[in-house]
Amino acid sequence: MKLSTTAVARKVLFAQLPIPPAGPSAIHGNVPLAAGYLILHARSRGLDKHFQFEILPPKICNYHSEIGIVEEILKREPGIVGFSCYLWNIDRTLWIAAELKRHRPELIIVLGGPEITNDNAWVFASGVIDFAAVGEGEQTFSELLEAMLAGEADSKLIPGLWRATNPQVPLFRKPIANLDDVSSPYLHGILNAADEKMLLLETIRGCVFKCKFCYYPKSYDSLYFVSEEKIIANLRHAREAGATEVVLLDPTLNQRKDFDGFLRLLARENHDKQFTYFGELRAEGIKPETALLLREANFTEVEIGLQSIDPTTQGLMDRKNNLKAFERGVSALMDAGIRVKVDLIIGLPGDTVSSVRRGFEYLASNQLFTSTQVFNLAILPGTAFRSEAEQLGLVFQPRPPYYVLQTPTLESSDLYELMSDAQEAFETEWDPFPEPKLQFDPESGIVECITMDLDQENDPLPPAGMRAQALTLWFKSNSLSQHVERMQSVIQQVLRDCPHSTIQLVLQPTGDPTDLTGECVEPLLETCYQHPNYLDRYYSLNPQGLLGSKRVLVLVEDDVMENLDEQWADSIEETATLICNANLAS
């Protein structure tokens, strides 16, 4: 494959799909940082003389249906499309890539990101990828473009590059030695912190810890740093752009030996506390004076991974926790006025029902947190747990989010029960659905809500490319029970067109609401879940029962709500959410 250096620059388009929303709510934080890095590195090697680089606007990636994204990509006529792949978007990315190939077989598809690892064979087996970067991608991608210019894309040996024409495990790609080479896309106008009033900043790649549930130990052989000058320049961009938050992406902030000096730098560049900082760190080693430095810099919240207090489990995950040091560190942070979010993992090898509960009790009784996050263990590609899963007896989902379903000491039923116990222990609800959305902007440019009066003839569904990814189907009828098959047909068509759609299903009885029964709602839900997607699997171990990317709302008039039969209401709420029409005005 050879590109003429005298021809018009070839267009390279990057796209990054967001974490799919559980409802038709706003999406924030889908910043295409990886694409920014790739463009910056390619420019540094002069490749912008031969290629035209573009990032598909996040607004399109965030809100358009799969077909809408395909149409937007094709409209731009790229020669190469690069996707940043994470566990929350890989399924949808591959579906879109397949559609792109169906329309334009010659289009070159390149994938990168944490999902692209040598032990994630199902991704490579999709048949829609031409090239993929395994591990850190900047050098690999630039060398691929250079090989394309030389006509050697199918033959040149490039570390870290997988190619469909010779699908062998690629050589290890040594990381970029000087991170200043890619810090930062913001400083070169590729990204703008003003877009979301937020700046994402890496100051270190690599991690000194070797936690077996994490990808970092395999992808980095050492620590790689951004210079103080570049850190300052990034923070000044954040200030000039009006950012109100700087998210530090370092895997463990306080692994650096100069941590106190680093905090003083952050404080100097945020002297008026224009923005807050957020990052993850280990509680061990945090002394009162360090906590005060964090607060002075304007860290208002930090995230700390405890994961498990069981010694056997800690040994198996290669993460030792000194609980006394943990307690001292958390206390110092909270005394300094910093909120502490503590993470626990359910499903770790070695943990039992009793040991997990001891972890809950330990945190709750000592009040060593401001808030908590309890996760199901995910056996992520590229991690030690993935390679040791069979040896450890871990049964897990074969597709994202790769949740553990069973261990030698925990049954699936235990996982459900423990997540429910965690909700009770910490008086919270994990991953609740967002509030129902009943008002929509007709000027948004995409169709967010399709309303059908089933007692009348309706226009056909709007074209799939015009629909939102999070779509509301609003059915009205004097007798909804008479139209179950028709509603099923509409749902089936929507999911055939765009199988990764989030659906908010609104059922509005215009007659006697008790005509609609749970027996009517159940087949609608069955139709919704015939083809589960990432969000459905993500919610699969949630103690609230059947949750996912589809939700049923039953909407009744406010005057009717006051006189509803309680038994009927209880029956409906086993499968749907009952809401009052008065909410339409809110």
N, C-alpha and C positions, 0 to 999 in steps of 0.2 A: 504494500500500500504506500504510494508515493504522492505527496502533495507538491504542486508546483510552487516554487518560491516567488514566481512572478505573477501568479494568479491573485485574484482578489482574496483578501484574508479570509481564511476559513473560520466559520463561526463555531465557537464552543459555548454551549449553554449549560449552566449548572442549575440543579434544582434540589431543594431539601424539603421534604414533606414533614409536617408537624406531628406532634403527638395527637392522635385523633381525639376530638372532643366527645364527651359522653352526652352532650346535648348541643343545641344550637346557640352556644355561648361564644364570646369573643376568645380569640387565641392570642396569646402573648408569648414571647421568648423564643420563637422559631427564627433565630438569627443564623444565617448561612455562613458561619465563621469558617468552616472547613473550605468552602468554595473561595472565600476571601484569601485564605492561606495559599491555595493552589494558584490563584491568579497572581498574587504577589510574587510567589516564587518563580512562576513562568515569566513574568515581566523581568525579573532580575536576570534571567538568562536570555533576554532579548526575544522571547517567543511572541511578544505582542506585535512584532513586525510581520509575522506570518499568520497569526491567529487573532480573531476578534472574540474577546471574552465577554460574556454576559451572564448575569444571574437572574433567573426567573423571579420576579418580585414575590416576596413572601405573602403579600395579600392574595395573589393567585394560588400559591401553594396551600395557604391556610384555609381558604374558603371554597374553592372550586371543586366540583366533583372530579372523579378520575378522568372521565371523558372531557370535561372542561379543561383539565390540565393538559391532556394529550393535544387538544385543539390549539391551546395557547402555545405549546412547544412547537407544533408543526407550523403554525402561523409565522414563527420567527425563522424558519428554514435553517436550522443548525445542521452542521455536518457531524458534530460530536455532541452527545448529551452525557453529562456526568452527574451522578446521583450520590448524595451523602446518605449512607445507609445505617440506620439504628434499629434496635429491635422493634420499636414502635412503628416504623414505616417500611420495613423491608418487604413485607407481603404486598403492600399497595404499590411500592416502587416497582417490583417485578411485574405486577399486573400492567402498570402504565408502560413499562419498557416493552412488554409483549405487544401492546396495542401500537406503540410507535413502530415496532418492527413490522407489524402487519400492514401498516400504511406505507412505510418506507424501509424496506429490507436492507437498504444500503447504509442506513443511519448507524453510526458507531456508538454503542452504549458502553460507558465506562462506570464502574461502581467502586466506591471506597467507603471506609468507615468501620466501626467496630464489628459489624455483622460479617465483614469480609475477612474470614480466617480460614486457615487450611483445614480445620476440623468442622467446617459448616458446609458440608458437601451439597446439601439440598439447594443452596443458593446457586452454586455453580452448575448444578444439574438442571436449572430452569430453562436453559437453552436460549436465553435472550441477551446474554452478556457477551460482549466482544473482548473486553479487557477489564481487569479488576486489580486494584492496589491492595496488597495484603500488608498491613502494618502502616506505619507513617507514610503519608501519600505524596507529599510535596515533591520530593526528588524523583520518585517513581513516575509521577504524572508528567513532569517536565521532560524526563528522559524518553517517555513514550511519545510525546509530541515531537521531540527531536528525531526519534527513530522514524516517525511518520514522514517527516520532511525528507529524510534520507532514503525513504522507501524500504526501511528495515524493520517496520513494526512487527512483522510476523517472524522475524528471525533473530534480531539482536537480543542478546541475553541481558535482561534488565532486572536487577535484584528487586524483589517485592512485587513483580508484575506477573499476574496470571493472564493467560491468553487462551481464547477458545480454540484457536488453531493448533495449540500444543498444550493441552491442559495438564501440565505437570506442576507439582508443588514448587513455587518459586524460591529462589535463594533469599536468605534473610537480608532485609534492608536495614542497614545501620542508620540510626536516627541522625537528624541534622545536628552537627556539632555545635553550631552557633545559632541559637534561637532568634537572635536579632535579625537573621535573614528573612524571617517570616513574621516579625513583630513590627508593625501590626497593619492589618488591612484597613483599620480605621485611619491610620496616619497617611495612607496613600489614597484616600478617597474611595476605596472599594466598598467599605461599609461606613455607616454613619451612626454614631451613638444617639443622635437626635431622633432617629426613627422610633425607638421605643424608650427613649430617655434612660437607656441602660447600656453599659459597656461590659463586654465579656473579655476577661484578661487572663491569659496564661503567663505565669512568670517562671514556672518549672514544668518540664516534662520528665516523667519517671517518678518512681516512688521507692523509698528505702524499705518499705514493708512488703511482705510477700503473701498477702491474704489470698487464699485459694479461690475465693469467689470473684476475684477482681481480675480484669484483663491486663492491667498495667505491668505486673511482674514479667509477663511474656513479651510485651511489646517494647520494653525499654531495659537496656542493660546497665544503665547508669542514670545519674541526674544531669539534666541539661537546663541551662539557665538563660533567662532574658536579662540583659544588662540593666543597671540602675538607670542609665540615661533613657533607655527605651521605655522602662516602666513609667518614668516621670512624663515622657512625651505622651504616652497613652492616657495618663490621668489628666493631663492638661487638655487633651482632646475631649475627654469626658466633661470637663468643666466648661469648655467653650461650646460644647454641643448641648449644654443644659441637662446633662444626665443627672438622674436622682439616685441611681444605683450602679455600683460596680460589683460585678460577680467575679470572684477570683476562682478560676477553674483548676487550680493546682489540686492534685489528689489528696494531699495532706499539707496544709499550710505550714504547720510548725515542724516539718521535717528539716527545714533549712537551718543551718547552724547560726546564721545571722538573723534569726527571727525577730529579736527585739529591735535591731537596727532597721529591718524591713518595715516593722510597724511604725517606727518613727518617721520613715520616709512616707508611708501612706498618710500619716497624720499631717505632715508638712504640706503635702499636696492637697489636703482636704481641710485646710485650717479653719474654714468657715462652716464645715460640715454640710456642704452643698449636697453631697451624696452619702448614702450608706454603703458600707462594705458587707459582703457576705462571702463565707467560705466554709470549708470543712477542715476540721483539725482533730488531733488526739487530745483528750483531756489530760492525760498523763504529761507532766512537765509544765502545765500551766500554773504559774505562781501568781499570787496577788498582784505583783508589780507588772507581770505580763498581761494579766486581765485588764489592768488599768490602761496599759498602752493600747490594747485592742479597743477599749471604750473611747480613748482619746482620738483614735483614728476614725471613729464613728462606725465600728461594728455594732450593730444593734441586735444581731442574731448570728449564731454559728451553729453548724451541724456537727454532731459527734457520733461516731459509730461505736456502740458497745457490742451489738450483735448477740452475744451470749455470755453468761457468767459461768457456764459449766467448764471446768478445767479440761475434761476429755474433749469436748467440742472445740474449745480454743486450740488444743493441740492439733486436731484434725483439720482445722481451717488455717493453721499456721498464723494465728493472731492471739498473742498472749495479752490479757488485760490485767493490769495491776489495779485491783478494785480500790485500794486505799488511795493510790495516786489519782485514779479516776474521780473519786469522791472529792479529793482536795481541789482538783482542777475545775470540776463543775461548780463547786461551792465558790471558788474564786471568781469565776465568770459571772455567776448569778449575783454575787455580792457587788460586782462592778456594774450591775444594771444591764447585763447582756442576756438576752433570751437564749436558752440552750435547747436545741432540738436534738433528742437522743434517738438513735436508730437501733432497732432490734430486728433479728431475722428469725422467722419460723421455718423449720425444715432442715436445719443444718445437721450434717452427719454427727452422730453421737448424742444429740439432744433427744430428750424424752419429754413426754407430757409434763412430768413433774419438774424437770430441769428448766423447761421453758417458763412454766408458771413461777418458779423461783425467781427467774429473771424479772418477770412482771412485778412480783411482790417486792423484790429488792429496789427497783426504781420507785414504785408507788409509795412504799413505806418510808423511804428516805427522801422523797420529793426531790430527786436528783435530775430534774428536767423542768423546762417551761412548757414544752410540748414534746410529743413522741411521734415516731413513725415506726410502724411495724410492717415488715415486708415478708412476703413469701420468698424463700430462696429461689433464685433463678440460676440455672446451670448455663451460664453464658458461654458462647463460643470463644475459644482462645484462652479459657481459664484452666487452672489446674484441676478444678472440680469436674470440668467437662472431660478431661483426659482420664480422670480417676473414677468417673461415675460408676462404671461397671464394677470395679474393684470395691467401691464403697457401698454398692447396692442401692444406688440412687435411681429411682424411676422418675422421669421428667417429661414434660410436654415436648414433642419433637419440633414444634414451631413456637415462635415468640408468643409470650414472654418466657418460655422455657421453665415454667414453674415446676419445682419438685412436687410429685404426686404421692410419693411413698419413699420411706427410708427403712432400714432394718429396725428402727426403733419408733417410727411414727407411721401410722396408717393415714389414708386420705381423710377419713372421718376425724382423726385427731387434728389435722391441719385446719379444717373448718372450725372445730370446737375451740382450738387455741386462738384463732383470730377473733372469735366471738368473745372469748375470755379477755383478750386484750382490749376490746372495746369497752368492756365493763370495768376492767382495772383502771383504764386511763380516762374513762368517762368521755368517750369520743366515738365518732362514726368514721370508719375508714372509707375513703374514696366515695363520699356521698354523691348522688346525682346532683347536678346543678338545678337551680330553680327552674320550673317550667317557663318557656318563653312563648308568649301568646301574641306579641306584637312584632311586626316585621317592617323593614324599610323597603318600600317598593322601588326606591331609587338606588338600591345597592348594586345593581348591575347583574345580579344573579337571582334566580328564583329560590327563595328560602322556604316558602310555604305554598303548597298546592292544596287548594280548597275545593272539595267536591260535595255538591248537594246530591245525594244518591237517589232522591225522589225525582230528580230531573235529569235530562241529558246534559253531559258535561263535555267541554272541549277535551281533545286528547292531551296526554301529558306533554308538558313542554320538552323540547329536545334535551337529551341528557347533558349536553355540553353547557346548557344554560342553568343547570341546577346547582344548588349548593351541596357541598359534601355532607353537611349536617342539614338534613331535609325534614321539614314537617309535612306530614300528610294529614289533612284535616277533613274528616268525613262527617257530614251531617245527614240526618234522616229522622223521619217520624217513627221509623221502626228499623233501627240498625240491625236487628237480628235477622231481617229478611235479606240483608246485603252482605253477608259474611264472605261468600265466594267472590263477589265482585271486589270487595276490599282486598281479599287475598290476591286476586289477579293483579291489582295495582301494585301491591307490595312486591310481588314476584317480578313485575316488569322493572321496577326501580332497582331491585337488587341484581337482576340480569344485566342491566345497563351498567351499574356501578356497584359491585359487590361489597365495597368497603364503606358504603354510606352509613352514616349515623342517622337513625330515623326516630323522630318524635311523632308518635301516632296519636292524634287527637280525635276522640270519638264524642260527638256532640248530639245527644238525643234531643230532637225538637218536639217530641211527644212525651209519652210516659217513660221516664228514664229506666224504670224497672223492666222494661222490655229487653234492655241490654243485660245479659247475664255473664257470669264467669265462663260459661260454656261457649259463649260467642267470642270472648276475648282470647281464650286459649288457642284456637286454631290460627288466629292472627299472629300470636306470639310464635307458634310453631313455624309459620311461614317465614317470619322474620329471622328465625335462627336456623333455617335449613342449611345455610352456608356461613358458619361462624367465621368471624374475622379476629384481628388482634385484640380489639377492645372486648369482645365476647370472652376470649380466653383469659384476658387480664382480670376480668371480674369473676372468673369461674370459681375461685375459692373464697369469694366474698361471703361473709356470714348472712348478709341480707337476702340471700337467695338469688333468683334469676335476675341478674343485672347484666348490662353489656351495652352494645351500641344501639339498642332499640328500647324504646320506652313507650308505654301506653298511658295516655291521660284520658280520663272520662270527665267531660265538662258539663256541668248542669247549671241551670239558672239559680241565682242566689236565693230567690224566694222559694224555690223548690228544695234547695239544700236543707233549709230549716225543718222541713217536714219529711225528710227521707226515712224510709224504713231502715233501721239500724242493721238488721240482718242482711238486707240487700247490700248496704254500703260495705259491710264487713266482707261479704262474698266478693264484691268487685275489687276491693283493695288487696285481695290475695294475688291478683295478677296485674292490677293497674293502680294508678294514682288518681284519686277522686279530688277534683278541684272545682271551685266556684267560679261562675261566669263573671262575678264582680272583679276577679283578678285581671280581666281584660282591660280595665281602666287603670290598673296600677303600673 
